[in-house]
């Protein structure tokens, strides 16, 4: 605002220009031109800033750039550098962010989001995790108290002597076992920045760990691995009614119905069926007495099909249908089976042993414990008369 215009606002009738009469209208117009020019300058600067922001966003969204997503996190950036280049590609602060311990093997802790991605992919290959109860632990074993005997009472007369009773308690220890695997990545794959190498390594590790877990959770013998629920002799069974098939002698599913209703209602209402693909194909063909299929396909995405009203989970490691086999198991696995993941996923990068074929080997290890804690919550179907 010019001095002339300010004087005009204060004394509109007395304001004069230097040397001649001042025109307040012209002064106001001149001020408007000045302000417009300044706003145009501001608009130009804002446009330049907007263009720079758009360019930066485009760069960040370009495939293979390490600034995408949450790569700004120190651990994640360090892990990506470690996967691609090894410890030589790490700064001192990045090296510390990945260090698990001072062990000579050189294990490094994967970031939490990488471990979560592995766990998410594990479910695809280890379907028991979908049905069982899964939790973390930081100990070498998990001790679970359990009631082994319940109090008993009896009807008595008015003055009749009462008998003493008490509950009995014990405990079950679930050891945490170690599983390990390795995956080979080509040097070209590691050098190609357009590839999401973290996703590749996570998927490969999950595939191998899932294969190991799936077999152990179902039929593991308890030696350096979990004791699978199919190997646990405390699980009861119901016969199918036929010496060779899951249907009875009349081709009906009476054995499955008997199996389902042999469980306590609480477990039955939360139960799921487990069987492999071959057995599920046979289950889909079963009919009731009115010639209706007892299998009900899912009518909603991401929802499982049902058998006798309960979900079906495909477990590839379950036995096939055959004489004296146990191809189907039903029950409340969330109550019956526990899985405890030891905290941490350790990765060791080995650029030497496979260098002659152009590969870098990644050794991964994870500790997990699993055990059947409530055998009365599940029940097996035995192919037998």
Secondary structure, DSSP 8 states (H G I E B T S, - for coil): --HHHHHHHH-TTT---SSS---HHHHHHHHHHHHHHHHHHHHHHHHHHHHHHHHHHHHHTSTT-TTSTTTTSHHHHHHHHHHHH-GGG--HHHHHHHB----TT--EE--HHHHHHHHHHHHHH-THHHHSEEEEE-SSEEEEEEEEE--------SS--------EEEEEEEE-EEEEEEEEEEHHHHH-TTS-HHHHHHHHHHHHHHHHHHHHHHH-BSSSS-B-TTT-TT-EEEE-SSSSSSS-TTSB-HHHHHHHHTS-HHHHTT-EEEE-HHHHHHHHT-B-TTS-BSEE--SSTT---EETTEEEEE-TTS--S-TT---EEEE-HHHHEEEEEES--EEEEE-STTGGGTEEEEEEEEEEEEEES-GGGEEEEE---
